[in-house]
Amino acid sequence: MQYTNWGRTALWLGSSSLAVSILVIASKPAYPQLGGQQPSYVKLQSSSPGAVQTGNSNISGVGLFGTALRIGTSSGVNGTSFLDVRTPTGAGLLGGMFVNTQSATGLPFYGYAANGVSKGLTYVDGSSGNWNVSLGGSDRLTVTPSGNVGIGINSPFSALTVAGNEFIIGNSSGAGNAALIVQNGTTDSQAYGIKGRMDSNGFSVAGVYGQHAGTGAGYGAFGESLTAVDGIGVFGKHSASTGVGSGVEGWTNSTAAGGLYPGASGVLGLVNTTTPGVNSAGVRGVNSGMGSDGMGVIGVHSGNGIGVYGRASGSAGGGQGGNFSAFGPNSSGVFGDGGGQGVFGRCDQPTGSGVFGWGVSTTGANYGGYFRSFSTSGTGAYGWASASSGTTVGLYGQSDSGTGYGVFGYASKTSGGTTGTYGLVESTSGVGVLGLAASSSGGTIGVEGVVNSFQGVAVAGLSTDTSNGGSFGGYFTAKGSAAQGIHSVATSTIGTNYGVVGESLSANGYGLYSLGRTGASGTKSFRIDHPSDPTNKYLLHYSAEGPEPQNIYNGTVKTDAKGVAWVELPDYYKDINKEPRYQLTVVDDNASPTFVQVKVARKIQGNRFMIMTSAPYIEVCWEVKAIRNDLWMRKNGAPVEVEKVGLEKGTYQQPELYNQPRERAWSYRPEASQRFQKPGAMTSGPAK
C-alpha cells in the first residue's frame, strides 16, 4: 500500500508546541452503514475546556499523546492503553473507528509496530475491494468481497484457497477421529465434500494425494458413502480428452502381508455388506473423455504381481470381483496391460467366474470380453482348466440367440495357412475340437464348416500318424435307428460334382470301404482315364445287378488224353458259397468241322469239380456262380423288397425323378439345408 509520512514535526497547541509524528491518510466518502454522515475532525487546543466547535471533537490538555486519548466517552481507559474508542450506548448500533481515504482506489490501513519497526498491517485494497493482512512486507491473508479466503495468494478462486507445497491441518489421535473434516451440506447431485484439482502437466502431480506413513491397516485416503443407493465412497475422474491422466491412482511400497486384508493394497475398494445397494461398488472407474487412451481404471505392477485384483468373497452369491462397463461405441469395459497378466481374475466359489465380461447393449457388435495379442506367436484368448481330472473346459462360449454362435474364431489374414479356431489336446484319449448340439429335435449341427473359396475345404480332418496305427482322418458316428453316419450332398444340378470322394494312395488301400451293405440308386461303375485320350476323356464300365448276392469264379482248363480235367477252386470256397451254377465253353482253334461236347462230370466236392470233353486235349473256359453264404450273409441275409419305415415312409430317394419337390427327399433336413445356404454366414470378423 502507499501512504505519506511527514516524519517528526512540531504541532502547536495554543502557546506551546508538541513534537509528534504525523501520518497523513487520504480520506474517503461517508460510509453508508453509518447513515451517510461526513467524518469529524479532531481539534487540538492548549487549554481545557477550550472553545466548543460544533461537529468537531474538542480535546485539550498537556501530555495529550503521552498519557491517554479518550474518544466518545468520559470514562477512564485501561492503564495499558493509549487510545480507547467506546461503542455508543444502545443495542444494535454500530460503533468504533474508520480509517478513511479520499480516493476511491485508496488503501486505508491500520498498522502495527514495535520499537519503531513495522511488524504488520491490515488494509483494504480500494481497487479490488479485497481485505488483506500483511506481515513481513508480504500479504499473508486475503478476503475477497464475495467471501473467498486466500492464504498466501491475493486472488483466491474458491471459498478457501491455500498456496504452498504442503500444509497440515489438525492432529487426530483417537480411533475414528479425523484430522480434517470437510462437509458439503447441499443436496445437489454433483456436489463434492473434497474436490482436488491440479493444472500442472507433470508426470507425478496429483489433484488429491493421500499418504499413510505408518504400519498396519491404515489408509492414505479413505472414502465412505452413507447413501443407501448409488453412493460412491471415492470417485476418481480424468475428464480431459487427451493426456496420460488417472482418475484414481493407488500406490503401495509395502511388502508386508498383514493388515485388515491380506497383502498391501495401492487401492482397496470394499462393499462390506451382504445386502449391498443396487449399484454399490468397492471400486468404480469411469472415463468420460473422448480421447483414444482414456481409462476408467488402470492397474500397473512392474514385478510378478497383479495390476488390478478384484475379489468377491461373499457366500450369498451374485458378487463380482470386478465389474467394468463401457458404453461408448469403441470403448472397453476392461483394458489390461501387463508383463505377466494384463487382467487377472480369481473366484473362490464353486460356480463363480474368475473374469466375467458383459456387453449389455442389445444391438451392435459389442463384446462380453475382448482379447488381443500383438505377438507373432501370441494368443488372443487363452483358457486353461488346470484340474487333472473331471469334465473340465478350457474355454467356454455360449450364445442364447437363435442364430448366434457359442464360439466364433476369426483369422483375418488373407493369405497363409491361418486357422479360425484351433483345438489341441495332449491326452491319449482327448478331443481337439468337440461340437455338441444337445437338442433332441430339429436339424441341429454339431460341427459346421463353411468356405467361400472355389478351392476351399469346409471341414478337413488330418491324422499325422505315419505308423501302422489305425488312426482316422475323420470319424463320424450316428446312433439313431434311421440315422446316417455321413450324409454328403453336392447341391449343384449341373456339372460332374461328387457327393463323396474317397482316395487311397496305397496300392493295397481302399478309396471307399463299407463294413455293412453298400447301396446306390444310380449305376455302379469303375472310371479310369481313357487309354487313348487320358487327359480329355474317362472310360466307364458298369456293374451288373441282380436280386441275389453272388460270388463268381472262372478260368480256363485243358482236358487230358482221356478228355478229363479237374477244376480247382479256392480253399475257402465251401465256407462262403452255396448253390453253385456252372458254365462251360469249348475253345477250338483249328477250324475243324467236328463239334466237341463238354459236361460237368462231377459236381463240386470240397473245393473242386471235374469236367469231361468228347475229345482229348480240349481247352475249356469255365465259370462258377454261387450265392454268397459267408457268416455275415447267414446272419443278415439279402432282402430284395423292403418296406420304408420311420422318417423315410412317404418320401423319395430322388423326388425329382417323380416330378416331386426336393422337400420330399428322404434325406432332406430343412433347418440344416437353410443354414448351409444362409448368405454371408461367418464371412466377417470383429470390428478392429
C-alpha positions, 0 to 999 in steps of 0.5 A, a space after each residue: 500500500 502507499 501512504 505519506 509520512 511527514 516524519 517528526 514535526 512540531 504541532 502547536 497547541 495554543 502557546 506551546 508546541 508538541 513534537 509528534 509524528 504525523 501520518 497523513 491518510 487520504 480520506 474517503 466518502 461517508 460510509 453508508 452503514 453509518 447513515 451517510 454522515 461526513 467524518 469529524 475532525 479532531 481539534 487540538 487546543 492548549 487549554 481545557 475546556 477550550 472553545 466548543 466547535 460544533 461537529 468537531 471533537 474538542 480535546 485539550 490538555 498537556 501530555 495529550 499523546 503521552 498519557 491517554 486519548 479518550 474518544 466518545 466517552 468520559 470514562 477512564 481507559 485501561 492503564 495499558 492503553 493509549 487510545 480507547 474508542 467506546 461503542 455508543 450506548 444502545 443495542 444494535 448500533 454500530 460503533 468504533 473507528 474508520 480509517 478513511 481515504 479520499 480516493 476511491 482506489 485508496 488503501 486505508 490501513 491500520 498498522 502495527 509496530 514495535 520499537 519503531 519497526 513495522 511488524 504488520 498491517 491490515 488494509 483494504 485494497 480500494 481497487 479490488 475491494 479485497 481485505 488483506 493482512 500483511 506481515 513481513 512486507 508480504 500479504 499473508 491473508 486475503 478476503 475477497 468481497 464475495 467471501 473467498 479466503 486466500 492464504 498466501 495468494 491475493 486472488 483466491 478462486 474458491 471459498 478457501 484457497 491455500 498456496 504452498 507445497 504442503 500444509 497440515 491441518 489438525 492432529 487426530 489421535 483417537 480411533 475414528 477421529 479425523 484430522 480434517 473434516 470437510 462437509 458439503 451440506 447441499 443436496 445437489 447431485 454433483 456436489 463434492 465434500 473434497 474436490 482436488 484439482 491440479 493444472 500442472 502437466 507433470 508426470 507425478 502431480 496429483 489433484 488429491 494425494 493421500 499418504 499413510 506413513 505408518 504400519 498396519 491397516 491404515 489408509 492414505 485416503 479413505 472414502 465412505 458413502 452413507 447413501 443407501 443407493 448409488 453412493 460412491 465412497 471415492 470417485 476418481 475422474 480424468 475428464 480431459 480428452 487427451 493426456 496420460 491422466 488417472 482418475 484414481 491412482 493407488 500406490 503401495 511400497 509395502 511388502 508386508 502381508 498383514 493388515 485388515 486384508 491380506 497383502 498391501 493394497 495401492 487401492 482397496 475398494 470394499 462393499 462390506 455388506 451382504 445386502 449391498 445397494 443396487 449399484 454399490 461398488 468397492 471400486 468404480 472407474 469411469 472415463 468420460 473423455 473422448 480421447 483414444 487412451 482414456 481409462 476408467 481404471 488402470 492397474 500397473 505392477 512392474 514385478 510378478 504381481 497383479 495390476 488390478 485384483 478384484 475379489 468377491 468373497 461373499 457366500 450369498 452369491 451374485 458378487 463380482 470381483 470386478 465389474 467394468 462397463 463401457 458404453 461408448 461405441 469403441 470403448 472397453 469395459 476392461 483394458 489390461 496391460 501387463 508383463 505377466 497378466 494384463 487382467 487377472 481374475 480369481 473366484 473362490 466359489 464353486 460356480 463363480 467366474 474368475 473374469 466375467 465380461 458383459 456387453 449389455 447393449 442389445 444391438 451392435 457388435 459389442 463384446 462380453 470380453 475382448 482379447 488381443 495379442 500383438 505377438 507373432 506367436 501370441 494368443 488372443 484368448 487363452 483358457 486353461 482348466 488346470 484340474 487333472 481330472 473331471 469334465 473340465 473346459 478350457 474355454 467356454 462360449 455360449 450364445 442364447 440367440 437363435 442364430 448366434 454362435 457359442 464360439 466364433 474364431 476369426 483369422 483375418 489374414 488373407 493369405 497363409 495357412 491361418 486357422 479360425 479356431 484351433 483345438 489341441 489336446 495332449 491326452 491319449 484319449 482327448 478331443 481337439 475340437 468337440 461340437 455338441 448340439 444337445 437338442 433332441 429335435 430339429 436339424 441341429 449341427 454339431 460341427 459346421 464348416 463353411 468356405 467361400 473359396 472355389 478351392 476351399 475345404 469346409 471341414 478337413 480332418 488330418 491324422 499325422 500318424 505315419 505308423 501302422 496305427 489305425 488312426 482316422 482322418 475323420 470319424 463320424 458316428 450316428 446312433 439313431 435307428 434311421 440315422 446316417 453316419 455321413 450324409 454328403 450332398 453336392 447341391 449343384 444340378 449341373 456339372 460332374 460334382 461328387 457327393 463323396 470322394 474317397 482316395 487311397 494312395 496305397 496300392 493295397 488301400 481302399 478309396 471307399 470301404 463299407 463294413 455293412 451293405 453298400 447301396 446306390 440308386 444310380 449305376 455302379 461303375 469303375 472310371 479310369 482315364 481313357 487309354 487313348 485320350 487320358 487327359 480329355 476323356 474317362 472310360 466307364 464300365 458298369 456293374 451288373 445287378 441282380 436280386 441275389 448276392 453272388 460270388 463268381 469264379 472262372 478260368 480256363 482248363 485243358 482236358 487230358 488224353 482221356 478228355 478229363 480235367 479237374 477244376 480247382 477252386 479256392 480253399 475257402 470256397 465251401 465256407 462262403 458259397 452255396 448253390 453253385 451254377 456252372 458254365 462251360 465253353 469249348 475253345 477250338 482253334 483249328 477250324 475243324 468241322 467236328 463239334 466237341 461236347 463238354 459236361 460237368 462230370 462231377 459236381 463240386 466236392 470240397 473245393 473242386 469239380 471235374 469236367 469231361 470233353 468228347 475229345 482229348 486235349 480240349 481247352 475249356 473256359 469255365 465259370 462258377 456262380 454261387 450265392 454268397 453264404 459267408 457268416 455275415 450273409 447267414 446272419 443278415 441275409 439279402 432282402 430284395 423288397 423292403 418296406 420304408 419305415 420311420 422318417 423315410 415312409 412317404 418320401 423319395 430317394 430322388 423326388 425329382 425323378 417323380 416330378 416331386 419337390 426336393 422337400 420330399 427327399 428322404 434325406 432332406 433336413 430343412 433347418 440344416 439345408 437353410 443354414 448351409 445356404 444362409 448368405 454371408 454366414 461367418 464371412 466377417 470378423 470383429 470390428 478392429 
